């Protein structure tokens, strides 16, 4: 079983920055990808970014140029650096461990961007 734990959420003003962390542990495969998503109250979970095991990255258009997904010094920790945050209110940010057709979600970390 794979455990995924997000951290780093909080309250930030519009235009500010926040760095989220995703730590993966347990029975992970040697190769896996990490995705970041967010879900606002009453809305569907939406994709933000993905880091492939080979180092390639992909971003949803709305966050391109503002967000960056990257690994830390150890492979099992992945960050999401968020800059120039927009006043979109509260949302829970989720990390997903992706390996083949399956995956594991974390419980999320709350981010609120105030205007």
N, C-alpha and C positions, 0 to 999 in steps of 0.2 A: 504494500500500500504506500502511496505517496502522500505526503503532507505538504500543504502550501500555506504559507503565512505571509500576509501583507502587513506593512506598517508604514508609518510616516504621514498619515493623514492629519488633517487639522483644519483650522480656519485661516483663510488667507484673503487678503484684499485683491480686488480686481487689478490685474497687471502684475501681480506678485508671482513668486515661484514656490514650488514645493517639490521635494524629492521623495518618491515612494520606493519602498523596498519590497522585494518578493523573495522569500527564502524557501527553497524546496529541499525536502529531506525524505528519508525512507527508501523504498525500493525503486529508485529511479533507474531508468535505462541509461546506457552510456551516451546516447544521443537523444536530445529532446529540445523542443522549442518552448518559448515562453510568450504568452500573449497577455496584454493588458486590456481591460474592458471597464466600462463604467455604467452605472445604472442610477438614473434619477428617479425620485418617487413617482410612481404611476406610469413610468415609461419602461420600454424594453431595454434590456442590456445591449450596449453598443460597443463595437470593436474600436480600439484606439491604436494599438501597435502590436507588432510581433517581432521577436528576435529568433531567427533560426539558429540551429545548432552550429551551422557553418559561419555564423557571424553576420549574415545578411539581415537587414531590417526592412520593415514595411510599416507605413503609417496611414491612418485614415486621413482623408484630405483636410478635414477641419483642424487637425492638430499638426500637420506638417509644418516644419520650421519652428514650432514652439515646443514640441515634446521630443525627448530623446530616450530611447530604450537601449540599455547597455548592461554588460555583465560587470560584476565587481572583480576583485582579485581572486575569488573562488567561483567556480562555475555555478554553484548552486544558489548564488545570490544575483538577482537581476534588479536593476533600478529603472524607474521611470522618472526622468527629470522633466518637470513641467514648468514652463516659463510663460510669461505674459498670459496668465490665466484670465479667463473671461468670467463675468459675473453671472454664472448659470445656476447659482443656488447650490443646494446640497446634492451630493451624489456619493454612491459607494463605488469605490474603485476595486476591481477584482483582478487577480492574477490567475492565469491558467497554465498549468503544466500540460504540454501537448506532446504525445508520443504515439505515432501511428494514428489509428482511428479513435483512440480513447484520450482521456485527459482527466485532470483533477483540478478542481477549483478551490481557491482559498475562501475564507469567510468575508474578505473585503476589509477595506479601511475607508472611513468616512472623510470626505473632503467637502468643505463648504467655501465657496468663493463669494465674497460679499462685494457689493458695489460701492 
